[in-house]
Amino acid sequence: MLQKFDSRNADLKVFIKDRLYPRDQAKVSVFDSVVQGGDAVWEGLRVYPEGIVCLEHHLNRLMASAKTLAFVDIPTKEFVKSAIDQTLKANGMTDQTHIRLTLTRGEKITSGMDPRLNQSGSCLIVLAEFKPLVYDNSSGIKVISSSQRRNGPEFLDSKIHHNNLLNNILAKIQANVAGKDAGLMLDHRGFVAELNGSNLFMVKGDTIYTPFAHACLPGITRGTVMALCERHQIAIKEADLSLSELYNADGVFATGTMGELTPVIEIDGREIFADDALMKRILTLFKTSIRSYCELLT
């Protein structure tokens, strides 16, 4: 499903480093690490009138990713929250808004890979857009398994929410060529990891399964679904899942900030039914409770 330009975003204000800029002036240096090597970390945030979903969890992950990559001059949570608040208010945004929150290692004194060349501190970018959910969650999505494997921790730890997304992008390109909505990525052992941009869950009988977070991002929405299952006494297990198991599941759904919970109705040409009662229950529980996870900035 290809996203379209929303005219409400024509005159956006974007926060960069320490201030707001009009959309046409919102730029980073060609010497910035995100340009030089994809050297940045990021979070996707969803805004409702009740606040930002799981904001504290997202900020904790942003800070942890930056620490793992040995960023210096990491901004405080208070600074990031203030930047988000300024951006939302400047754009008049209170609902149907997605924020791409990026923290780069910052500008280098000269082109190169060595982080010691970064002597100006990190650069925070708050890009907020009017953006409904990216999928039609009533009709679901069709996916195809990709030859592009998801990184394991022996290559690049998926616990780091970094901007080096090329293997995910290659999987998405394969899905585009096949006319499908997303690429299903396996780990190096051949077990299911995740879609190119979201986590996966499988329903079988009275149990919901999700892949171990060895080669997938342990997503915030993924964690919310797991917590909802535990709260409502729904059996939930992490497991090594094969493609065959997904083909024969009672239901499959994807989770992520951009799409929330989305039924997967086809995998590699195999139909996956979207009317499983347990899957419908967890989708409904999420829809009716997600706003209770919102956090207000002020």
N, C-alpha and C positions, 0 to 999 in steps of 0.2 A: 504494500500500500504506500504510494508515493505521497509524501506530505506536500502541501501547496502553500504558496505565500499567503500570509494573512495581512491584509491592508492595514490592520490596526498596528502592525509593527513597523510601519514606514518611518515613523519619527521617534524611534526608541532612544532612550538615554541608557548608556552603558557605563558601568563603573569600571575603571582601570587604574590600578595602583593605589591612588588616593583621592580620586575625584570622578565626577560624572562627565561624559562626553556625548554629544549627539551621535547618532548612528553613523553618519558619514565621516565622522572624525575619530571614531573609536578604533584605534590601531595600536599594535605593539611594534617594537623595533625589529628590524631584520636580524639583529643580534640577540634577540630574546631566545632563551633556551627552548621554548616550545616550537619556535621556527627552526632552530638549529638541529634539534634531535628529538622532538616530541617529548622533551624533558619537562613534564608538568604532571600534576594530579588534578582530579576533578570529581565533582558530584553533580547529580541531577536532582533537582528539588521540585516538588509539586505544591502549588499554592491553592488553598481553598479560603473562603471567607473566615473560617475558623483558625487559619494559620497555615504554617508550613508542615507538611507531613514528616514526622520523625526527624526534625531538624537537628536535635542533639546527636543522634546516631550518625547522621551524615557528616556533621562537623568533626566528630570524633574520628571517623574514618579518614576524612581529609587530612587531619593533623597526623594521624598514624602513618598514612602513606607518605606524607612529606618528611616525617622523621626517618622512615625507612630509607628514603632516597637521600638522606643527609642534607636536606635543605637548611639554609641558615635564614635568620630573620623571618621565621614563620609567624604570621600575624596571630593575634589572640582571637579567641572565639568572639569576644566582645567587639573587636574591630570588624570581623567578618559579618556579624549580625547587624552592625551599624551600616555597613556597606550594602547589605541586602535590603535593609529597611529604607535607606535613601533611594535605592534603585526602584523599589516597588512604588514608593510614594511619588517619585518623579514621573513615573509612567502611569500612575493611577490604576495600578493592578491590585485586585483583591480576589480574583477567581480565574479559573481556566488559564492559569499561567504556569509555565515551566521555566525553571532557572537552570542555566548551565553555569555552575560555579567552578572556576578554574584557578589554580595556583601554580604559576610557573616558577622555575628556579631564578628567573629574572634575566636581566640583560648582561651580556658578556662584553668585556673590553676589546676582544677580538674573536674572530671565528675560531671555534675549536671545541673539542669534547670535554676538556678538563674543567670540572666544576670550580676550580680555583680561579678561573677566568671570570666567574660571576661575582662581581664586587659591588653591585648596586642593590643587593637584597632581592627578595622574591617579589612577584607581581601578581596581585589578585585581580581577577576579572569576574564581574557579575553581569551575566547576560541573561536578562529576563525577557521572555516573549509570551504574547498571548498564544497559547497552543493547547487545544483540546487533546484528549488522549489520541495517540497516533494510530490505534487500531479500532476497527468496529468490533467491539467485544461481544456484540450480539450474534455476529456471523462467524467470527473466528478467523484463523489464518492457516495457510498451507505452507509447509516447510519441506526442505530437502536436505538430506545429510550431505555434509561437505567433506571433501578430501583434505581440507585445511584443519589440522589438529589444534585444539586449544592448548595453550602453554601450561605446563606443569611447573611446580616450584623449582625443579632442577634447571629450568630454562629461564622463566621470568614469573615470579610468584604472583598468582592471581589475587592474592590478598592486597597487593598494591594496586590502588585504583588509578592507574597511570594513563597518560595520553598516547602511549604507543599502541595503537589499535589496529595495526596493519593486518594481523592474522584474522581479526574479526571482520575487517573490511573485505579481505579476500573471500571469506566465506559468504558475505553478503553479495559480492559480485557474482559468485556462482549461483546463488539463489535468484538474483536478477536475471541472469542468462536463462535459467530454467523457468522463469515466469512465476516464481514462488515468492512468498513474503519474507522468509528468513532462512538462514543457513543453520542447520543443526550440527554442532561441533562435537566431536568425540575427543577423549583424552588420548595420550600416546599408547594406552593399552587397548583402545577400541571401545571403551565404555562411554556412555553419554556424559557430556560435560554440561553444555548449555546451548541456547541459541546464540547467534552472533551478537545479540544485544539484550538478552534477557535470560533469566533462570527458567528451569523446567520442573514441572511436577507431573507425576503419573498416578492415576487412580486404578486400583485393582482390588475388587471385592470391597471389603470394609476398611481398607488401608490406603493412605496417601503416601507416595514415595517421592523422594527427590535425590538427585546425585550427591554423593559426598562432595564437599567443597575443596577437593584436591586440585582440580584444574578448572574450576569455575569461580567466579566472584561470589562470595557469600553475601548476596544482595540484601539490602534493607527490606525490600518488599518480600523477598524470600523469607527472611526472619520473621516478618509480621505474620505471614501465612502459617508458619510453623507454630508461632505463639498462639494464634487463633485456634489451631487444631488442638493444642494441648489444653487451652481454656475450655473448649467445648467437648472434651473427651473424644476427639476424633484421632484414631491411630495414625501416627506420622512417623516415618522411618527414613533415615538416610541410607542409601544403598548404592552398590555398583549396578547400574542398569544397562542392559544391552539394547540395541536397536530392535531386536526381536521382541523384547518385553514391551517396548513402547508401541510397536505395531499392533500388539495384541492387548493393549490396555483398555480398560473400560472408559477411560477419559484421560486427556492430557491437556495441561494448560501452562502458559508462560506467565512469568511475573517480572515486573520492572516498573520504575517510576514513570517512564514515558507512556506505557500502555496499561499499567496496573495489572489486572488479571484477564488473560486472553485465552479462550479455548483454541487448541490446535486441532483442526479437523482433518488434516491430511499430512502424512509423513511418507515421503518417497512413493507417492501414488497410492498408499494404503489409506483407506478411509478410517478416521477415528471418530466415533460417535460423540456428539456433544450434549447428549441428553441424560447422561449418568446422574442419578439422584444425589450421590455424595459430592460429585464435582459441582453440581448446581448449588448444593448447600454451602460449600466453602466459598464459592463466588459471591453468593448472596451475603454471607457473613462478612466478607471483606467489604463489599459495597456499603453495607449498613453501618459498619464500625470504623471505616478508615478515617473519618473526620475526628473521631475521638483521639486519634494519634497526632493531631495537629498541635503545633506549638506557636503561640503568638510572639511576635518580636517585641511589641510594646503593650 
